[in-house]
Structure formats: C-alpha cells, structure tokens
Amino acid sequence: MQHTDISLIGEFGLIDRIRKIVDVRVDDFALHDNLMMGIADDAAVFRPTPGKVQLFTTDAFVEGIHFDLTFTSFKHLGWKIIAANISDIAAMGGIPRYAAITLSLPKKISVEMVEELYRGAIFVCKKYSCLIVGGDTTSSMASMVISVALTGEADERFVRYRKDAKPGEYICVTGHLGASLAGLKVLKREKERFVKSNDSPAFKPNLEPYALAIEKHLMPKPRLDISKILKEHVQIGAMIDISDGLASEIHHICNNNEVGAMIHEQNIPIEAVTQKIAGEFTESPFDYSLYGGEEYELLFTISEEEYSKLEKLTTDITIIGRVTEKEKGIILVREQGEEEPLRFVGWDHFRY
C-alpha cells in the first residue's frame, strides 16, 4: 500500500477524501430523503421518521485493546466498528440509520490506511442500509483510537429491552458461539510465528483451515435478519447482543429481571472449527462460547407458545436453557450433568 503522510494533505484534505468515499446511495431511499445535511457542515441534520422512536448507541475501539493492526486489515476494521454498533441496534429491535466516526490518528497511520478503513465501513453500511454522516479527526500521540456513534429507529411497540424475561421462558441464542475467540487465538498464534521468523520472506501464515472462525472475529455479521423476524412475527421477553461473552450477557438479563437461569452446556451451538481450535490449544470450546465475546449474536427469552411459531420461521435459533426463579440462582449444567454456578465472567476493561 502506498503511504501518504496525512500532514501532506492536512485534516481538511483528509476529510475531503473521506467524504468522497462515504457519499454513496443505499437501497433505503428514505435515508437520503430524510438527510438534510451530512458531512459538509458543523453537524448532520436529519428528520426522524414519523411514528418511530429514536435509538442511539456508541462504541470506542482502542488499538492494542480492541484490535491489532498486525493481523487486522483496515478494511476489516472499518467493517467491524460499524457492525458492532449495528448489533446493538438489532438487539433493541431497531434498524440502523446514521453513523458518525471519530478518529484519533498517530503518525504511523497514512492517508491510504484511513481510506481503506472507510471503504470497509461503507461496505457494511451499504449492506445494512445506513449512512455515515459525520465525525471528527484528530492526531494522537500514542495508539489509534476510533469512536463510532450510530442512530437507529424502531416502532415503539417493537423496541426490545433486557428487562422483560419471565420464569419458565426458554433462553435462546442465534448462530454459533465461541468462534470469534477461536479465530483471535489463531491470529495471535500466527503473529507469534511471524515474529519468530524474523520477518522471513518464506513465512506463510496457516489461516485457511480456520477461515470461518477468523471471519467471525474480523468480519462479524450483526443479526438484523433474526431481529426482524422476532419483532414482526413473535413476542419475546428480554433481548441482548452477545458482545462481552454469553455468561456475562446471561447475568445481565437475570440481574435486570431479578430471575435465575439454568443453562445446558451441551446445548450451546459450537461449530466444528471452534472445537478444532480449542483442541489445538488444549482448551474447552465451551469456555470459548461462554467467556469469549465479540460474537454479535442475539440472546433472548421466549415462551414455549411463541417459540413454536418461531421455529417454523428460522433454523438459526438454539434453545440453551430456561429462565428460573431468582432463588434457584444462575446455574450451568455441564455435559456430564453436574450443576455449578455460572461464573459472571466476560470482558471488563477495568479488570485487565
């Protein structure tokens, strides 16, 4: 990749280049009709859709904490920073609308790197019909830092919260779990091999057998598809996206509702590649699924009656347990049948 120092074109030259990348049309034409001013002024201006409630979410991404530029391309990074925020909107039963990206850039980051990041970001925006309408750029004396703010909207009747779980409901997840951590483990292992090779031209990373897990980590897919089914066809209880680990999210739902839960380890959906990677590291694939994170799948509760409707609409849902009374605690049933408290472990920035 060519390396043009940002100082050669300046902040406003960089913004002009960004604007050319994000100035695209998406399939949702109402987005463009409602946008009165985008990236060209002090603030974006848009009309909320009549009859809808507004959703708002934000996430920060810090180099060395959330991403490693050794094995994360800028295009993948651009995808992920938007996808993570879209996942929050999906968990609320909404659709994404307008995004703003703020960048703090150290000297090592070039114009071309920023352009690649925005190409990845606009790729996911086009796929999920949202627009980048602003942000900010600043220099950084240390690591690269990215902040994304995203608005969404939803019909007030269909907004989903963490607070509506009831004893007796099934606890369900979308997709498969543990692959994101498994993919990260492989990427870190290949980075170590690369470092030990002393940058040898003969070095080739061994990534192909683990492609599904690596893609899950670098290019997660927010579950707007399932969110749409849930809000349009069935009545669910609580819902949350799995960003900090399944065990952590289950505790969040239980704590928000003053209920307990019984989770069956053997029911947790885990792909063969995740099992393979865990085996290579002599670790448990169930631990990956429970305590990993960055899955961006959905966790929700639903009654038996409503689930009977849901299972006719999609095969990408798995029942992993039930909501119980608070006094029964939050329990994990191991494969062999032993019961133990489900540890409240997930990603916590201030514990590491």
Contacts in CASP RR format, 6 or more apart in sequence:
PFRMAT RR
TARGET T0000
AUTHOR 0000-0000-0000
METHOD contacts of the structure
MODEL  1
MQHTDISLIGEFGLIDRIRKIVDVRVDDFALHDNLMMGIADDAAVFRPTP
GKVQLFTTDAFVEGIHFDLTFTSFKHLGWKIIAANISDIAAMGGIPRYAA
ITLSLPKKISVEMVEELYRGAIFVCKKYSCLIVGGDTTSSMASMVISVAL
TGEADERFVRYRKDAKPGEYICVTGHLGASLAGLKVLKREKERFVKSNDS
PAFKPNLEPYALAIEKHLMPKPRLDISKILKEHVQIGAMIDISDGLASEI
HHICNNNEVGAMIHEQNIPIEAVTQKIAGEFTESPFDYSLYGGEEYELLF
TISEEEYSKLEKLTTDITIIGRVTEKEKGIILVREQGEEEPLRFVGWDHF
RY
1 110 0 8 1.000
1 112 0 8 1.000
1 113 0 8 1.000
1 116 0 8 1.000
2 110 0 8 1.000
2 112 0 8 1.000
3 110 0 8 1.000
3 112 0 8 1.000
4 110 0 8 1.000
4 111 0 8 1.000
4 112 0 8 1.000
5 107 0 8 1.000
5 110 0 8 1.000
5 111 0 8 1.000
6 14 0 8 1.000
6 105 0 8 1.000
6 109 0 8 1.000
6 110 0 8 1.000
6 111 0 8 1.000
6 114 0 8 1.000
8 111 0 8 1.000
9 17 0 8 1.000
9 111 0 8 1.000
11 137 0 8 1.000
14 111 0 8 1.000
14 114 0 8 1.000
14 137 0 8 1.000
15 39 0 8 1.000
15 137 0 8 1.000
17 111 0 8 1.000
17 114 0 8 1.000
17 115 0 8 1.000
18 39 0 8 1.000
18 114 0 8 1.000
18 115 0 8 1.000
18 118 0 8 1.000
18 137 0 8 1.000
19 39 0 8 1.000
19 40 0 8 1.000
21 115 0 8 1.000
21 118 0 8 1.000
21 119 0 8 1.000
21 122 0 8 1.000
22 39 0 8 1.000
22 118 0 8 1.000
22 121 0 8 1.000
22 122 0 8 1.000
22 125 0 8 1.000
22 131 0 8 1.000
22 132 0 8 1.000
23 39 0 8 1.000
24 122 0 8 1.000
24 125 0 8 1.000
24 126 0 8 1.000
25 32 0 8 1.000
26 32 0 8 1.000
26 125 0 8 1.000
26 126 0 8 1.000
26 129 0 8 1.000
26 130 0 8 1.000
26 131 0 8 1.000
27 129 0 8 1.000
28 129 0 8 1.000
30 49 0 8 1.000
31 97 0 8 1.000
31 98 0 8 1.000
31 129 0 8 1.000
31 130 0 8 1.000
31 131 0 8 1.000
32 131 0 8 1.000
34 46 0 8 1.000
34 47 0 8 1.000
34 48 0 8 1.000
34 49 0 8 1.000
35 44 0 8 1.000
35 45 0 8 1.000
35 46 0 8 1.000
35 98 0 8 1.000
35 131 0 8 1.000
35 133 0 8 1.000
36 45 0 8 1.000
36 46 0 8 1.000
36 47 0 8 1.000
37 43 0 8 1.000
37 44 0 8 1.000
37 45 0 8 1.000
38 44 0 8 1.000
38 45 0 8 1.000
38 133 0 8 1.000
38 134 0 8 1.000
39 132 0 8 1.000
39 133 0 8 1.000
39 134 0 8 1.000
39 135 0 8 1.000
44 98 0 8 1.000
44 100 0 8 1.000
44 133 0 8 1.000
44 134 0 8 1.000
46 97 0 8 1.000
46 98 0 8 1.000
46 133 0 8 1.000
48 54 0 8 1.000
48 153 0 8 1.000
49 153 0 8 1.000
51 155 0 8 1.000
51 156 0 8 1.000
52 153 0 8 1.000
52 154 0 8 1.000
52 155 0 8 1.000
52 156 0 8 1.000
53 153 0 8 1.000
53 154 0 8 1.000
53 155 0 8 1.000
53 156 0 8 1.000
53 159 0 8 1.000
54 151 0 8 1.000
54 152 0 8 1.000
54 153 0 8 1.000
55 89 0 8 1.000
55 92 0 8 1.000
55 94 0 8 1.000
55 151 0 8 1.000
55 152 0 8 1.000
55 153 0 8 1.000
55 154 0 8 1.000
55 159 0 8 1.000
56 149 0 8 1.000
56 150 0 8 1.000
56 151 0 8 1.000
56 152 0 8 1.000
57 85 0 8 1.000
57 88 0 8 1.000
57 89 0 8 1.000
57 149 0 8 1.000
57 150 0 8 1.000
58 85 0 8 1.000
58 147 0 8 1.000
58 148 0 8 1.000
58 149 0 8 1.000
58 150 0 8 1.000
59 81 0 8 1.000
59 84 0 8 1.000
59 85 0 8 1.000
59 88 0 8 1.000
59 147 0 8 1.000
59 148 0 8 1.000
60 66 0 8 1.000
60 145 0 8 1.000
60 146 0 8 1.000
60 147 0 8 1.000
61 67 0 8 1.000
61 77 0 8 1.000
61 80 0 8 1.000
61 81 0 8 1.000
61 84 0 8 1.000
61 145 0 8 1.000
61 146 0 8 1.000
61 147 0 8 1.000
61 148 0 8 1.000
62 143 0 8 1.000
62 144 0 8 1.000
62 145 0 8 1.000
62 146 0 8 1.000
63 69 0 8 1.000
63 143 0 8 1.000
63 144 0 8 1.000
63 145 0 8 1.000
64 143 0 8 1.000
65 349 0 8 1.000
67 77 0 8 1.000
67 80 0 8 1.000
68 187 0 8 1.000
68 188 0 8 1.000
68 191 0 8 1.000
69 77 0 8 1.000
69 144 0 8 1.000
70 191 0 8 1.000
70 194 0 8 1.000
71 187 0 8 1.000
71 188 0 8 1.000
71 190 0 8 1.000
71 191 0 8 1.000
72 80 0 8 1.000
72 218 0 8 1.000
73 116 0 8 1.000
73 218 0 8 1.000
74 113 0 8 1.000
74 114 0 8 1.000
74 116 0 8 1.000
74 117 0 8 1.000
74 120 0 8 1.000
75 116 0 8 1.000
75 117 0 8 1.000
75 119 0 8 1.000
75 120 0 8 1.000
75 123 0 8 1.000
76 120 0 8 1.000
76 218 0 8 1.000
76 219 0 8 1.000
77 117 0 8 1.000
77 120 0 8 1.000
77 146 0 8 1.000
78 117 0 8 1.000
78 118 0 8 1.000
78 119 0 8 1.000
78 120 0 8 1.000
78 121 0 8 1.000
78 124 0 8 1.000
79 120 0 8 1.000
79 121 0 8 1.000
79 123 0 8 1.000
79 124 0 8 1.000
79 218 0 8 1.000
79 219 0 8 1.000
80 218 0 8 1.000
80 219 0 8 1.000
80 220 0 8 1.000
81 101 0 8 1.000
81 121 0 8 1.000
81 146 0 8 1.000
81 148 0 8 1.000
82 99 0 8 1.000
82 120 0 8 1.000
82 121 0 8 1.000
82 124 0 8 1.000
82 125 0 8 1.000
82 130 0 8 1.000
82 148 0 8 1.000
82 150 0 8 1.000
83 124 0 8 1.000
83 219 0 8 1.000
83 220 0 8 1.000
83 221 0 8 1.000
83 222 0 8 1.000
83 296 0 8 1.000
84 148 0 8 1.000
84 220 0 8 1.000
84 222 0 8 1.000
84 243 0 8 1.000
84 294 0 8 1.000
84 296 0 8 1.000
85 96 0 8 1.000
85 99 0 8 1.000
85 148 0 8 1.000
85 149 0 8 1.000
85 150 0 8 1.000
86 96 0 8 1.000
86 124 0 8 1.000
86 128 0 8 1.000
86 130 0 8 1.000
86 150 0 8 1.000
86 222 0 8 1.000
86 224 0 8 1.000
87 220 0 8 1.000
87 222 0 8 1.000
87 223 0 8 1.000
87 241 0 8 1.000
87 243 0 8 1.000
87 296 0 8 1.000
88 150 0 8 1.000
88 241 0 8 1.000
88 243 0 8 1.000
89 95 0 8 1.000
89 96 0 8 1.000
89 150 0 8 1.000
89 152 0 8 1.000
89 222 0 8 1.000
89 224 0 8 1.000
90 222 0 8 1.000
90 223 0 8 1.000
90 224 0 8 1.000
90 226 0 8 1.000
90 227 0 8 1.000
90 241 0 8 1.000
90 298 0 8 1.000
91 160 0 8 1.000
91 227 0 8 1.000
91 239 0 8 1.000
91 240 0 8 1.000
91 241 0 8 1.000
91 298 0 8 1.000
92 154 0 8 1.000
92 159 0 8 1.000
92 160 0 8 1.000
92 161 0 8 1.000
92 239 0 8 1.000
93 154 0 8 1.000
93 158 0 8 1.000
93 159 0 8 1.000
93 160 0 8 1.000
93 227 0 8 1.000
93 230 0 8 1.000
93 231 0 8 1.000
93 239 0 8 1.000
94 152 0 8 1.000
94 153 0 8 1.000
94 154 0 8 1.000
94 158 0 8 1.000
94 159 0 8 1.000
94 227 0 8 1.000
94 231 0 8 1.000
95 129 0 8 1.000
95 152 0 8 1.000
95 153 0 8 1.000
95 154 0 8 1.000
95 224 0 8 1.000
96 128 0 8 1.000
96 129 0 8 1.000
96 130 0 8 1.000
96 150 0 8 1.000
96 151 0 8 1.000
96 152 0 8 1.000
96 224 0 8 1.000
97 130 0 8 1.000
97 131 0 8 1.000
97 150 0 8 1.000
97 151 0 8 1.000
97 152 0 8 1.000
97 153 0 8 1.000
98 130 0 8 1.000
98 131 0 8 1.000
98 132 0 8 1.000
98 133 0 8 1.000
98 150 0 8 1.000
98 151 0 8 1.000
98 152 0 8 1.000
99 121 0 8 1.000
99 125 0 8 1.000
99 130 0 8 1.000
99 131 0 8 1.000
99 132 0 8 1.000
99 133 0 8 1.000
99 134 0 8 1.000
99 148 0 8 1.000
99 149 0 8 1.000
99 150 0 8 1.000
99 151 0 8 1.000
100 132 0 8 1.000
100 133 0 8 1.000
100 134 0 8 1.000
100 135 0 8 1.000
100 136 0 8 1.000
100 148 0 8 1.000
100 149 0 8 1.000
100 150 0 8 1.000
101 118 0 8 1.000
101 121 0 8 1.000
101 132 0 8 1.000
101 134 0 8 1.000
101 135 0 8 1.000
101 146 0 8 1.000
101 147 0 8 1.000
101 148 0 8 1.000
102 135 0 8 1.000
102 136 0 8 1.000
102 137 0 8 1.000
102 138 0 8 1.000
102 146 0 8 1.000
102 147 0 8 1.000
102 148 0 8 1.000
102 149 0 8 1.000
103 114 0 8 1.000
103 117 0 8 1.000
103 136 0 8 1.000
103 137 0 8 1.000
103 138 0 8 1.000
103 144 0 8 1.000
103 145 0 8 1.000
103 146 0 8 1.000
104 138 0 8 1.000
104 139 0 8 1.000
104 140 0 8 1.000
104 144 0 8 1.000
104 145 0 8 1.000
104 146 0 8 1.000
105 114 0 8 1.000
105 137 0 8 1.000
105 138 0 8 1.000
105 139 0 8 1.000
105 140 0 8 1.000
105 144 0 8 1.000
106 139 0 8 1.000
106 140 0 8 1.000
106 141 0 8 1.000
106 142 0 8 1.000
106 143 0 8 1.000
106 144 0 8 1.000
107 139 0 8 1.000
109 144 0 8 1.000
118 132 0 8 1.000
121 132 0 8 1.000
122 132 0 8 1.000
125 131 0 8 1.000
125 132 0 8 1.000
128 222 0 8 1.000
128 224 0 8 1.000
130 150 0 8 1.000
130 152 0 8 1.000
135 149 0 8 1.000
154 231 0 8 1.000
155 231 0 8 1.000
158 231 0 8 1.000
158 232 0 8 1.000
160 227 0 8 1.000
160 230 0 8 1.000
160 231 0 8 1.000
160 236 0 8 1.000
160 237 0 8 1.000
160 238 0 8 1.000
160 239 0 8 1.000
160 300 0 8 1.000
161 238 0 8 1.000
161 239 0 8 1.000
162 238 0 8 1.000
162 239 0 8 1.000
162 240 0 8 1.000
162 252 0 8 1.000
162 253 0 8 1.000
162 256 0 8 1.000
162 257 0 8 1.000
163 238 0 8 1.000
163 256 0 8 1.000
163 257 0 8 1.000
164 236 0 8 1.000
164 237 0 8 1.000
164 238 0 8 1.000
164 257 0 8 1.000
164 301 0 8 1.000
165 237 0 8 1.000
165 238 0 8 1.000
165 253 0 8 1.000
165 254 0 8 1.000
165 256 0 8 1.000
165 257 0 8 1.000
165 259 0 8 1.000
165 301 0 8 1.000
165 323 0 8 1.000
166 237 0 8 1.000
166 257 0 8 1.000
166 259 0 8 1.000
166 301 0 8 1.000
166 303 0 8 1.000
166 323 0 8 1.000
167 259 0 8 1.000
167 260 0 8 1.000
167 323 0 8 1.000
167 324 0 8 1.000
167 325 0 8 1.000
168 303 0 8 1.000
168 322 0 8 1.000
168 323 0 8 1.000
168 324 0 8 1.000
169 237 0 8 1.000
169 301 0 8 1.000
169 302 0 8 1.000
169 303 0 8 1.000
169 322 0 8 1.000
169 323 0 8 1.000
170 301 0 8 1.000
170 302 0 8 1.000
170 303 0 8 1.000
170 304 0 8 1.000
170 307 0 8 1.000
170 319 0 8 1.000
170 321 0 8 1.000
170 322 0 8 1.000
170 323 0 8 1.000
171 250 0 8 1.000
171 261 0 8 1.000
171 263 0 8 1.000
171 299 0 8 1.000
171 300 0 8 1.000
171 301 0 8 1.000
171 319 0 8 1.000
171 320 0 8 1.000
171 321 0 8 1.000
171 322 0 8 1.000
171 323 0 8 1.000
172 299 0 8 1.000
172 300 0 8 1.000
172 301 0 8 1.000
172 302 0 8 1.000
172 307 0 8 1.000
172 317 0 8 1.000
172 318 0 8 1.000
172 319 0 8 1.000
172 320 0 8 1.000
173 242 0 8 1.000
173 246 0 8 1.000
173 268 0 8 1.000
173 269 0 8 1.000
173 297 0 8 1.000
173 298 0 8 1.000
173 299 0 8 1.000
173 317 0 8 1.000
173 318 0 8 1.000
173 320 0 8 1.000
174 223 0 8 1.000
174 226 0 8 1.000
174 297 0 8 1.000
174 298 0 8 1.000
174 316 0 8 1.000
174 317 0 8 1.000
174 318 0 8 1.000
175 223 0 8 1.000
175 269 0 8 1.000
175 297 0 8 1.000
175 316 0 8 1.000
175 317 0 8 1.000
175 318 0 8 1.000
176 269 0 8 1.000
176 270 0 8 1.000
176 271 0 8 1.000
176 274 0 8 1.000
176 297 0 8 1.000
177 242 0 8 1.000
177 246 0 8 1.000
177 268 0 8 1.000
177 269 0 8 1.000
177 270 0 8 1.000
177 274 0 8 1.000
177 288 0 8 1.000
177 289 0 8 1.000
177 290 0 8 1.000
177 295 0 8 1.000
177 297 0 8 1.000
178 216 0 8 1.000
178 270 0 8 1.000
178 274 0 8 1.000
178 285 0 8 1.000
178 288 0 8 1.000
178 289 0 8 1.000
178 292 0 8 1.000
178 293 0 8 1.000
178 295 0 8 1.000
179 212 0 8 1.000
179 213 0 8 1.000
179 216 0 8 1.000
179 217 0 8 1.000
179 271 0 8 1.000
179 273 0 8 1.000
179 274 0 8 1.000
179 288 0 8 1.000
179 295 0 8 1.000
180 213 0 8 1.000
180 216 0 8 1.000
180 217 0 8 1.000
180 220 0 8 1.000
180 292 0 8 1.000
180 293 0 8 1.000
180 294 0 8 1.000
180 295 0 8 1.000
181 217 0 8 1.000
181 288 0 8 1.000
181 292 0 8 1.000
181 293 0 8 1.000
181 294 0 8 1.000
182 210 0 8 1.000
182 213 0 8 1.000
182 216 0 8 1.000
182 217 0 8 1.000
182 273 0 8 1.000
182 274 0 8 1.000
182 277 0 8 1.000
182 278 0 8 1.000
182 285 0 8 1.000
182 288 0 8 1.000
183 210 0 8 1.000
183 213 0 8 1.000
183 214 0 8 1.000
183 216 0 8 1.000
183 217 0 8 1.000
183 277 0 8 1.000
184 217 0 8 1.000
184 294 0 8 1.000
185 277 0 8 1.000
185 281 0 8 1.000
186 207 0 8 1.000
186 210 0 8 1.000
186 213 0 8 1.000
186 214 0 8 1.000
186 277 0 8 1.000
187 207 0 8 1.000
187 214 0 8 1.000
187 217 0 8 1.000
190 205 0 8 1.000
190 206 0 8 1.000
190 207 0 8 1.000
193 203 0 8 1.000
193 205 0 8 1.000
193 206 0 8 1.000
194 203 0 8 1.000
194 205 0 8 1.000
197 203 0 8 1.000
207 214 0 8 1.000
209 273 0 8 1.000
209 276 0 8 1.000
210 273 0 8 1.000
210 276 0 8 1.000
210 277 0 8 1.000
212 271 0 8 1.000
212 273 0 8 1.000
213 271 0 8 1.000
213 273 0 8 1.000
213 274 0 8 1.000
213 277 0 8 1.000
216 295 0 8 1.000
217 294 0 8 1.000
220 294 0 8 1.000
220 295 0 8 1.000
220 296 0 8 1.000
221 296 0 8 1.000
222 241 0 8 1.000
222 296 0 8 1.000
223 241 0 8 1.000
223 296 0 8 1.000
223 297 0 8 1.000
223 298 0 8 1.000
226 298 0 8 1.000
226 314 0 8 1.000
226 316 0 8 1.000
226 317 0 8 1.000
227 298 0 8 1.000
229 310 0 8 1.000
229 313 0 8 1.000
229 314 0 8 1.000
230 236 0 8 1.000
230 239 0 8 1.000
230 298 0 8 1.000
230 300 0 8 1.000
230 310 0 8 1.000
233 309 0 8 1.000
233 310 0 8 1.000
233 313 0 8 1.000
234 302 0 8 1.000
234 306 0 8 1.000
234 307 0 8 1.000
234 309 0 8 1.000
234 310 0 8 1.000
234 313 0 8 1.000
235 302 0 8 1.000
235 303 0 8 1.000
235 306 0 8 1.000
236 300 0 8 1.000
236 301 0 8 1.000
236 302 0 8 1.000
236 306 0 8 1.000
237 300 0 8 1.000
237 301 0 8 1.000
237 302 0 8 1.000
238 253 0 8 1.000
238 256 0 8 1.000
238 257 0 8 1.000
238 300 0 8 1.000
238 301 0 8 1.000
239 298 0 8 1.000
239 299 0 8 1.000
239 300 0 8 1.000
239 301 0 8 1.000
240 249 0 8 1.000
240 252 0 8 1.000
240 253 0 8 1.000
240 298 0 8 1.000
240 299 0 8 1.000
240 300 0 8 1.000
241 249 0 8 1.000
241 296 0 8 1.000
241 297 0 8 1.000
241 298 0 8 1.000
241 299 0 8 1.000
242 249 0 8 1.000
242 293 0 8 1.000
242 295 0 8 1.000
242 296 0 8 1.000
242 297 0 8 1.000
242 298 0 8 1.000
242 299 0 8 1.000
243 249 0 8 1.000
243 293 0 8 1.000
243 294 0 8 1.000
243 295 0 8 1.000
243 296 0 8 1.000
243 347 0 8 1.000
244 293 0 8 1.000
244 346 0 8 1.000
244 347 0 8 1.000
244 348 0 8 1.000
245 290 0 8 1.000
245 291 0 8 1.000
245 292 0 8 1.000
245 293 0 8 1.000
245 295 0 8 1.000
245 346 0 8 1.000
245 347 0 8 1.000
246 268 0 8 1.000
246 289 0 8 1.000
246 290 0 8 1.000
246 291 0 8 1.000
246 292 0 8 1.000
246 293 0 8 1.000
246 295 0 8 1.000
246 299 0 8 1.000
247 290 0 8 1.000
247 291 0 8 1.000
247 332 0 8 1.000
247 342 0 8 1.000
247 343 0 8 1.000
247 344 0 8 1.000
247 345 0 8 1.000
247 346 0 8 1.000
248 291 0 8 1.000
248 344 0 8 1.000
248 345 0 8 1.000
248 346 0 8 1.000
248 347 0 8 1.000
249 299 0 8 1.000
250 261 0 8 1.000
250 263 0 8 1.000
250 299 0 8 1.000
250 330 0 8 1.000
250 342 0 8 1.000
251 330 0 8 1.000
251 342 0 8 1.000
251 344 0 8 1.000
253 259 0 8 1.000
253 261 0 8 1.000
253 299 0 8 1.000
253 301 0 8 1.000
254 260 0 8 1.000
254 261 0 8 1.000
254 323 0 8 1.000
254 326 0 8 1.000
254 329 0 8 1.000
254 330 0 8 1.000
257 323 0 8 1.000
258 326 0 8 1.000
259 323 0 8 1.000
259 324 0 8 1.000
259 325 0 8 1.000
259 326 0 8 1.000
260 323 0 8 1.000
260 324 0 8 1.000
260 325 0 8 1.000
260 326 0 8 1.000
260 328 0 8 1.000
260 329 0 8 1.000
260 330 0 8 1.000
260 331 0 8 1.000
261 321 0 8 1.000
261 322 0 8 1.000
261 323 0 8 1.000
261 324 0 8 1.000
261 329 0 8 1.000
261 330 0 8 1.000
261 331 0 8 1.000
261 342 0 8 1.000
262 321 0 8 1.000
262 322 0 8 1.000
262 324 0 8 1.000
262 328 0 8 1.000
262 331 0 8 1.000
262 333 0 8 1.000
263 320 0 8 1.000
263 321 0 8 1.000
263 330 0 8 1.000
263 331 0 8 1.000
263 332 0 8 1.000
263 333 0 8 1.000
263 342 0 8 1.000
264 320 0 8 1.000
264 321 0 8 1.000
264 333 0 8 1.000
265 286 0 8 1.000
265 332 0 8 1.000
265 333 0 8 1.000
265 334 0 8 1.000
265 335 0 8 1.000
266 333 0 8 1.000
266 335 0 8 1.000
267 318 0 8 1.000
267 319 0 8 1.000
267 320 0 8 1.000
267 321 0 8 1.000
268 286 0 8 1.000
268 289 0 8 1.000
268 290 0 8 1.000
268 318 0 8 1.000
268 320 0 8 1.000
269 289 0 8 1.000
269 318 0 8 1.000
269 320 0 8 1.000
270 285 0 8 1.000
270 286 0 8 1.000
270 288 0 8 1.000
270 289 0 8 1.000
274 285 0 8 1.000
274 288 0 8 1.000
274 289 0 8 1.000
275 285 0 8 1.000
277 285 0 8 1.000
277 288 0 8 1.000
278 284 0 8 1.000
278 285 0 8 1.000
278 287 0 8 1.000
278 288 0 8 1.000
279 285 0 8 1.000
286 335 0 8 1.000
290 332 0 8 1.000
290 342 0 8 1.000
290 343 0 8 1.000
290 345 0 8 1.000
291 343 0 8 1.000
291 345 0 8 1.000
291 346 0 8 1.000
292 346 0 8 1.000
292 347 0 8 1.000
293 346 0 8 1.000
293 347 0 8 1.000
301 323 0 8 1.000
302 310 0 8 1.000
307 319 0 8 1.000
310 317 0 8 1.000
311 317 0 8 1.000
324 331 0 8 1.000
329 341 0 8 1.000
330 341 0 8 1.000
330 342 0 8 1.000
330 344 0 8 1.000
331 339 0 8 1.000
331 340 0 8 1.000
331 341 0 8 1.000
331 342 0 8 1.000
332 339 0 8 1.000
332 340 0 8 1.000
332 341 0 8 1.000
332 342 0 8 1.000
333 339 0 8 1.000
334 340 0 8 1.000
END
